[in-house]
Amino acid sequence: MELIKDINRKVLDWLDERYDAREWIRENLTEKLVHKHINWLYCFGGLSFLGFLLQIGTGIFLMMYYIPAPKDALASVQNITNNVPFGWLFQRLHSVGANVVNLLVMFHMIRVLYHGAYKKPREFQWVSGVFLLLITMAMSFTGYLLPWTQLSYWGATIGTEMPGATPIVGEWLVQLIRGSAQITGITLTRFYAIHAVVLPLTLIGFLGIHFIMIRKVGISGPM
């Protein structure tokens, strides 16, 4: 224990000498003042972020065993659930966690609406939050197809047909999303790439913008 404390102290001394780490920690963590109006309703944003971190951790674990191919997708999911040590736990945390994160983000936005926290000077925080909600829902939708079951197949079929109602570009949008006229292996690999790479990176970018604006403008007060 003493060795760990000594290492931590030396690392902190090294960072403090170059970047004033202790001052930053004091101002932003240990001695940061919290407004008296802050209550448990303000926790949904932070809980959403923690849920996203959980999704990243469990998602990386699942990526090590999942095979994004029509013949192997379901078998690889079954292998994760039945054979991989604690695989059932990671799979369940990831699937249930996706629903929980969606709910937390919605509760967070309802709280923002109720308190009027979308008003000047926080308009762009609200806009970035809307994009974060859309990205979160898109991640849930693209992940729904990956087990390649009958339920996920037909769910994805119905979901990807919706853009077809868009005037002029509807058919083109369906082709773009699916990669072909029907749900095929191309759709599966496309959804996997979008779910595991494109959307998480986009979400991280919007989270960074969201957090920077919160640090700059601060948390809104009560109505």
DOPAKE-138060 format. One record per atom (N, C-alpha, C, O): residue in three letters; x negated, y, z negated. Coordinates in pm, whole numbers, plus 50000, padded with zeros to 5 digits. Each point is the difference from the previous one (the first is absolute). Layout:
DOPAKE-138060
AlaXYZ;...
END
This chain:
DOPAKE-138060
Met499184987950000;Met500825012150000;Met499145012750000;Met500285009550073;Glu498684990549845;Glu499115011649994;Glu499295002050133;Glu499765011350043;Leu499894977450023;Leu499345000950130;Leu500925006550102;Leu499565008550078;Ile501714987649921;Ile500975005850094;Ile500175015049974;Ile500055007950094;Lys500054995849779;Lys500135014249966;Lys498785007950046;Lys500125011250048;Asp498694982849936;Asp498775006850040;Asp499955001950151;Asp499605010550049;Ile500834979250025;Ile500035001050147;Ile501005010750043;Ile499705008250087;Asn501484991749851;Asn501025010150034;Asn499505014149971;Asn500255009350078;Arg499054992349811;Arg499495013249964;Arg498965004850101;Arg500005011650040;Lys499114979250002;Lys498965003750096;Lys500605003450136;Lys499585009550066;Val501424982749975;Val500665002950127;Val500705013549994;Val499915008050094;Leu500774994649795;Leu500705012849984;Leu499025011649993;Leu500275010850052;Asp498584987149883;Asp498965010449995;Asp499505003150140;Asp499795011650036;Trp500014977950044;Trp499515001650137;Trp501015007950084;Trp499635009150073;Leu501654987349915;Leu501045007150074;Leu500185014249949;Leu500235009350079;Asp499664992549789;Asp500195013149941;Asp498915009750042;Asp500265011850021;Glu498534983149993;Glu498875008450039;Glu500185005450141;Glu499545011050031;Arg501134981350054;Arg500145003950140;Arg501355006350033;Arg500095009050083;Tyr500964986249853;Tyr501365004250040;Tyr500855005449886;Tyr501215001850017;Asp498205000849866;Asp500775004749885;Asp501184990749971;Asp501145004549983;Ala498574982550012;Ala501064990049985;Ala500775001749870;Ala501224998749999;Arg498085004149892;Arg500685001349871;Arg500975011850000;Arg501084999249942;Glu498545011650124;Glu500885011750007;Glu501264996750079;Glu501105003949963;Trp498724988750149;Trp501144996150081;Trp500924990849922;Trp501225001650004;Ile498214988749925;Ile500804990749919;Ile500755007649891;Ile501174997149973;Arg498165012649965;Arg500645007649893;Arg501185008250053;Arg501065000349939;Glu498745006350175;Glu501045008750054;Glu501174992350060;Glu501155004549993;Asn498574984050066;Asn501034992950074;Asn500574987849930;Asn501054994950040;Leu498275000249856;Leu500474987849935;Leu500175001649849;Leu501125000249950;Thr497775000949979;Thr500064999149853;Thr500655012149934;Thr500644998549896;Glu499195013550161;Glu500545012049938;Glu500995007550089;Glu500295011749978;Lys500234981450121;Lys500975006350090;Lys501335001849927;Lys500534990449943;Leu499995021650058;Leu501255003049931;Leu501204995850086;Leu500015002250121;Val500974991849816;Val501214995650068;Val501145009149958;Val500185002849881;His500605001950217;His501135008849969;His501004992949909;His500214988050013;Lys500395019449898;Lys500904994149901;Lys501294994550062;Lys500684991849940;His499655012850183;His501224995150063;His499814986550068;His500984993950043;Ile497795001349967;Ile499754987250066;Ile500584988749917;Ile499744999149880;Asn501054992250184;Asn500584988449932;Asn499874987650087;Asn499305000250101;Trp501374989149861;Trp499834987350070;Trp500495000650145;Trp499574991850081;Leu501305017649954;Leu500465001250137;Leu498885003950096;Leu500084997650120;Tyr498875008349826;Tyr498875004350082;Tyr499004988650024;Tyr498965002250062;Cys501344985949890;Cys499074988750012;Cys500154992350130;Cys499134992050035;Phe501965010250039;Phe500264991850118;Phe498955001650109;Phe499684990450069;Gly499775021749946;Gly498955002150100;Gly498754992149967;Gly499454993250086;Gly500115007649788;Gly498824992449959;Gly500234985150006;Gly499104992550037;Leu502115003049926;Leu500314985750008;Leu500024995250145;Leu499604988750028;Ser500875019850063;Ser499974996550142;Ser498574997950048;Ser499714990750075;Phe499395018149880;Phe498594998850038;Phe499394987349943;Phe499264993050069;Leu501045003849805;Leu499504987649940;Leu500554987850074;Leu499294990150020;Gly501975010750021;Gly500584989150078;Gly499304998250133;Gly499804988850045;Phe499835022350018;Phe499264999350127;Phe498634993549980;Phe499564992150083;Leu499775011349807;Leu498724993749970;Leu500164985049980;Leu499164992150043;Leu501935003949891;Leu500284985849982;Leu500234993250134;Leu499554988750021;Gln501145018150070;Gln500244994450133;Gln498694998250076;Gln499834990250072;Ile499265019349913;Ile498704998750066;Ile499254987849947;Ile499484992050077;Gly500475006749790;Gly499274988949939;Gly500574986550038;Gly499254991050041;Thr502065007349947;Thr500624987350035;Thr499964997650151;Thr499874988750045;Gly500245022250033;Gly499954998650145;Gly498654995250049;Gly499934991750091;Ile498995013449851;Ile498664995550038;Ile499844985149970;Ile499434992650080;Phe501085003149804;Phe499944985849965;Phe500754991650103;Phe499494989750044;Leu501715014449994;Leu500804992450095;Leu499374999850139;Leu500114990150072;Met499225020849966;Met499345000650131;Met498914989550015;Met499704995850111;Met499715000149778;Met498934990050005;Met500504986350044;Met499224991750047;Tyr502095005949938;Tyr500554986750030;Tyr501075000250108;Tyr500304989650059;Tyr500275022049969;Tyr501095000750098;Tyr499454999250142;Tyr498945005650029;Ile501794987450059;Ile499614998650141;Ile501105006250085;Ile501114994650003;Pro498635016450067;Pro501055006850078;Pro500214993750137;Pro499765006450103;Ala500704981249899;Ala500294993050124;Ala501334992649982;Ala500264994749892;Pro500585004850212;Pro501334993849985;Pro499964985849946;Pro500854996249920;Lys498174995850123;Lys499944986149957;Lys499464998449858;Lys500234989849936;Asp499065020250015;Asp499304998649872;Asp500505009349891;Asp499674998049883;Ala501125012250151;Ala500385010249902;Ala500754994049881;Ala499615002049885;Leu501474990750143;Leu500804994349892;Leu499204989949920;Leu500084999749877;Ala499134991950192;Ala499194990049931;Ala498975006649909;Ala499734995149891;Ser499695016150154;Ser499015006949917;Ser500655006249877;Ser499395000349893;Val501845004750122;Val500725005549884;Val500334988849901;Val499885001849879;Gln500544986750173;Gln500284988649913;Gln498744995149932;Gln500034995849884;Asn498855004750187;Asn498724996149940;Asn499635009549886;Asn499534995649895;Ile500675017350127;Ile499735009849894;Ile500864997149877;Ile499515000349887;Thr501764997050137;Thr500944997949890;Thr499744987049925;Thr500114999649877;Asn499554989750195;Asn499944986749940;Asn498604995349964;Asn499854992249906;Asn499135012450166;Asn498664994249982;Asn498955009749948;Asn499124995949923;Val500945016650116;Val499005009749957;Val500205003249851;Val501125002849958;Pro497804996749963;Pro500145003249857;Pro500605014049979;Pro499485009950052;Phe501584990749873;Phe500735012449971;Phe500565006650126;Phe500435011649996;Gly499574981150115;Gly500525005650124;Gly501475003649989;Gly500445010250052;Trp500334981249881;Trp501445002749982;Trp500225013249925;Trp500945007450029;Leu498174995349874;Leu500135012349922;Leu499715012350085;Leu500755009749996;Phe498164989850081;Phe499655011450085;Phe501065002250108;Phe500355011350032;Gln500164977650024;Gln501035001350104;Gln501285006149943;Gln500625008550063;Arg499754987149817;Arg501215005349937;Arg499825014549959;Arg500915008250017;Leu497934995249928;Leu499735013849963;Leu500065009250121;Leu500495011249991;His499014983950123;His499975008250121;His501415002050056;His500375011250036;Ser500414978149971;Ser501345001150059;Ser500965007749910;Ser500735008850046;Val499274988049825;Val500875007249906;Val499485014349980;Val500795009449989;Gly497884992050007;Gly499415013349982;Gly500385009650110;Gly500145012049976;Ala500034982950147;Ala500405008750111;Ala501375006249973;Ala500205011950024;Asn500734980049926;Asn501335005249968;Asn499945010049885;Asn500685010250002;Val498504986849899;Val499875008849884;Val499425013550042;Val500475010549954;Val498514989450132;Val499385012450046;Val501015008550076;Val500065012249981;Asn500744981550105;Asn501035007550072;Asn500975006749903;Asn500365011650019;Leu500074981149879;Leu500915005749901;Leu499365011549924;Leu500635010349977;Leu498104987949983;Leu499315010449924;Leu499855012850082;Leu500195011049949;Val499474987550179;Val499855011750087;Val501345007250015;Val500065012249996;Met501024980050020;Met501335006250010;Met500395007149871;Met500525011250004;Phe499234982449882;Phe500295006549871;Phe499205012949984;Phe500505010049949;His498244989550096;His499145011949992;His500585011450083;His500025011549955;Met500474985450165;Met500545010450087;Met501345005149947;Met500325011850015;Ile500474979449924;Ile501265004449938;Ile499715009749886;Ile500695010149984;Arg498284986949937;Arg499625008849891;Arg499555013650054;Arg500355010449944;Val498884989450165;Val499555012550061;Val501195008250050;Val500055012149981;Leu500914981250082;Leu501215006950046;Leu500785005949883;Leu500445011550005;Tyr499724980749891;Tyr500795004449884;Tyr499385012249934;Tyr500715009149958;His497974991150032;His499305011249935;His499675011450096;His499415010049960;Gly500964988550167;Gly499715010550097;Gly498525002150024;Gly499575011150033;Ala499644978349952;Ala498555001250013;Ala499535000650145;Ala498805000950026;Tyr502134998850068;Tyr499655000950142;Tyr499975014650048;Tyr499645002650114;Lys500735006749800;Lys500085014050039;Lys498625006749998;Lys499024994249953;Lys500945018050100;Lys498765007750005;Lys499345000249862;Lys500685002549900;Pro498004994850092;Pro499014998450107;Pro499664985350029;Pro498884997050039;Arg502084993849942;Arg499714985750009;Arg500684993550121;Arg500274988049998;Glu500005019750106;Glu500694994450116;Glu499194988950066;Glu500564989750038;Phe498135012449976;Phe499174989950068;Phe499814987649914;Phe499774989150054;Gln500305012349815;Gln499984988249914;Gln501214991350028;Gln499914987750004;Trp501245018850015;Trp501224992750032;Trp499894993250136;Trp500394988450015;Val499105018850084;Val499854994450135;Val499074987949998;Val500304989750059;Ser498575011649873;Ser499074988749991;Ser500644988449924;Ser499734988450030;Gly501115014749871;Gly500704989549926;Gly500994992550088;Gly500134987849988;Val500565019450101;Val500924993550093;Val499244990550092;Val500444988850024;Phe498415015650026;Phe499174991250084;Phe499534987849921;Phe499964989050054;Leu499695013049819;Leu499574988749917;Leu501134990049983;Leu499764987950001;Leu501475016949982;Leu501144991049989;Leu500204992150129;Leu500214987949996;Leu499715018850118;Leu500184993350129;Leu498914989650023;Leu500274989150049;Ile498495014449917;Ile498904990550017;Ile500184988049909;Ile499754988650041;Thr500685013849835;Thr500234989049906;Thr501084990650052;Thr499854987849991;Met501225017750063;Met501074991750055;Met499534992550124;Met500384988550022;Ala498785017950059;Ala499464993450119;Ala499094988449961;Ala499994989750068;Met499265011949825;Met499144989149953;Met500844988149954;Met499644988550025;Ser501485014349909;Ser500884989249957;Ser500594992850121;Ser500114987750000;Phe500285019950102;Phe500604994050119;Phe499004991550077;Phe500314988850039;Thr498505016449983;Thr499004992450076;Thr499544987749923;Thr499704989750059;Gly500245011349809;Gly499604988549920;Gly501064989249996;Gly499704988349974;Tyr501565015550049;Tyr501114990549993;Tyr499884989150106;Tyr500444988849977;Leu498985014450138;Leu499884990350110;Leu498894989949977;Leu500044989050055;Leu498965014549866;Leu498764992249994;Leu500164985549957;Leu499264991550051;Pro501675004949859;Pro500154985749967;Pro500504991550118;Pro499864987849999;Trp500725018850101;Trp500464993450123;Trp501034989149971;Trp499944989150057;Thr501005013949855;Thr501134991249974;Thr501185004250088;Thr499945010350067;Gln501124981749932;Gln501195003750076;Gln500585013349950;Gln500445008450079;Leu499564993349790;Leu500535012449942;Leu499205012150044;Leu500575010150041;Ser498104989049951;Ser499175011350039;Ser500055002350151;Ser499955011550045;Tyr500144977650033;Tyr500055001350146;Tyr501255007750043;Tyr499915009550078;Trp501244986449871;Trp501245006750042;Trp500145013749937;Trp500605009050059;Gly498854992749822;Gly499995013349941;Gly499185009750084;Gly500415011450022;Ala498434984050025;Ala499155008450086;Ala500675002350135;Ala499865010850058;Thr500864979149992;Thr500705001650128;Thr501025011249992;Thr500075008650088;Ile500734991249806;Ile501025010449983;Ile499355013749976;Ile500425010050057;Gly498554990149859;Gly499335012749968;Gly499355006450120;Gly500055012250015;Thr499334979850070;Thr499315005650117;Thr500965003450113;Thr499625007050094;Glu501624988349899;Glu500995003750101;Glu500595013949975;Glu500535006250092;Met499374998549786;Met500605013049965;Met499455011650083;Met500785008350047;Pro497884992549974;Pro499515011250084;Pro500514999550143;Pro499915009950072;Gly500624978549971;Gly500524998950135;Gly501185009050027;Gly500325002850115;Ala500345001949779;Ala501145009150016;Ala499565014350028;Ala500845008650029;Thr497864994149963;Thr499505013550027;Thr500155003250149;Thr499574992150084;Pro501035019249950;Pro500185003550142;Pro498665000950074;Pro499015004749945;Ile500984990850177;Ile498895001050096;Ile498824991149961;Ile499584991650080;Val499885010149800;Val498774992849963;Val500274987749914;Val499054993849950;Gly502225002550031;Gly500334989049911;Gly499354986850039;Gly499394993449916;Glu500745002850210;Glu499424987350046;Glu498485000249988;Glu499384989949965;Trp500035021450065;Trp498545001349989;Trp499554998549855;Trp498974993749974;Leu501785011949933;Leu499654998849858;Leu500064985549954;Leu499134995549925;Val501894997250119;Val500124985949963;Val498804992150053;Val499434991949927;Gln500195010650197;Gln498844993450058;Gln498725003549925;Gln499144991549978;Leu500765021149981;Leu498815004449928;Leu499894993149864;Leu498924995649961;Ile502205003549968;Ile499984994049867;Ile499754985050008;Ile499204994649924;Arg501504998750168;Arg499904985450008;Arg498774995350076;Arg499474989249972;Gly500085018750124;Gly498924995550086;Gly500494992050118;Gly499224996450088;Ser502085000549914;Ser500644992750109;Ser501505002149987;Ser500475007249911;Ala500294986450177;Ala501455001749996;Ala500634992949880;Ala501065004149952;Gln498314985350000;Gln500514992149889;Gln499004999949885;Gln498875004550014;Ile501574990149871;Ile499104998049887;Ile499134987950030;Ile500504988850009;Thr498205013250007;Thr499074989250034;Thr498785000749909;Thr499955007849905;Gly499064983950128;Gly498755000349925;Gly499305013450010;Gly499305004149907;Ile500895002850205;Ile499415013350015;Ile500605009649897;Ile499295008249941;Thr502024990550037;Thr500665008349899;Thr499434997249862;Thr499775009249921;Leu500014978050049;Leu499474996249869;Leu498635006249976;Leu499775006049895;Thr499324992550201;Thr498665005649982;Thr500045015349997;Thr499225006449929;Arg501694999450149;Arg500135014750000;Arg500505004849864;Arg499485009749945;Phe501534983750002;Phe500525003749869;Phe498954998049891;Phe499915007949907;Tyr499304981550106;Tyr498954997349901;Tyr498965011250000;Tyr499595004749894;Ala499994999550225;Ala499015010850010;Ala500575013149945;Ala499315007449929;Ile501944995450105;Ile500635012349951;Ile500174999549848;Ile499745009849931;His500694978550019;His500264998549857;His498735000449917;His499985005949892;Ala498964987750157;Ala498784998449919;Ala498975011050021;Ala499135001949916;Val500955005450196;Val498965009950031;Val500585013950024;Val499685009549928;Val501184991750172;Val500455013250046;Val500805007349891;Val499675011449965;Leu501354982249983;Leu500865006649901;Leu499295002849868;Leu500175010949945;Pro499034979650000;Pro499295003349876;Pro499045011850014;Pro499935008449910;Leu499344992350202;Leu499085011250020;Leu500785013150014;Leu499595010349946;Thr501524989250126;Thr500845012050013;Thr500555004249865;Thr500055011949968;Leu500374978249953;Leu500545003049867;Leu498955006349910;Leu500295009449927;Ile498494985350079;Ile498915005649920;Ile499745014650038;Ile499775008449914;Gly500284994550217;Gly499815013750045;Gly501065009549945;Gly499685010849951;Phe501584985150057;Phe501085008449948;Phe499965000949849;Phe500365010349943;Leu499214978949990;Leu499855000749854;Leu498955010349961;Leu500185007649905;Gly498714992550170;Gly498965009949973;Gly500525014250014;Gly499745008549915;Ile501004994050194;Ile500595013250020;Ile500985003349887;Ile500005011249948;His500824979150016;His501005001949894;His499335003549867;His500435009249931;Phe498534983450034;Phe499325002349872;Phe499265013449998;Phe500005006949898;Ile499384996650214;Ile499295012850007;Ile500975011649978;Ile499695009549928;Met501494989850135;Met500985010649984;Met500555000549857;Met500275010849947;Ile499894977549991;Ile500464999849860;Ile498965006549909;Ile500365007649911;Arg498364989350112;Arg498945005949919;Arg499925015150021;Arg499695007549908;Lys500604996850215;Lys499905014250032;Lys501185007949943;Lys499805010549939;Val501414984550081;Val501205007449963;Val500474996449859;Val500565008449929;Gly499214979150031;Gly500444995649868;Gly501374993450003;Gly500695000150101;Ile499694994249784;Ile501294993549987;Ile501075010649973;Ile499785009549924;Ser501364988850138;Ser501075009949985;Ser500604999549861;Ser499944989849932;Gly500645021350027;Gly500685000749872;Gly501454995850014;Gly500454996750109;Pro500305003349781;Pro501424996450005;Pro500805010750071;Pro499535011350017;Met501704985250024;Met500855009650071;Met500435011449907;Met500725009050042;
END
